[in-house]
Amino acid sequence: MPNLTFYFSENHADRFKNLCDFTDACSALCCDILGADRENVHIIFIDVKPGCGQPVYAELFYRLTTLRTPEVMENFMRELDVVTQHTSGLTARIRCFGSQAEHLFARN
């Protein structure tokens, strides 16, 4: 954890030509801003059929800690928006969902 999932409209997926660099930038944000260990960061990309709304939707699930304050999360979302716009020219709808450690169960 954290788990960051990007949903790209199939009409705009070609804007993300270099997913390796984009993944590295997003992983760095998770480590540098959220304080995650790199081996615990999970990032995936899913092409979707567009309905309505933004062509990119980013969803972060993360463990609540005392270090991940509302200000830290706001900074993370702002920087994720910058990286997404720089990479693709698109604005993402970004949502973050925190969970208390005692309510998380994980394997692998």
Buried (B, 14 or more C-beta within 10 A) or exposed (E): BBBBBBBBBEEBBEBBEEBEEBBEBBBBBBBEBBEBEEEEBBBEBEEBEEEEEBBBBBBBBBBEBEEBEEEBBEBBBEBBBEBBEEBBEBEBEBEBEEEEEEEEEEEE
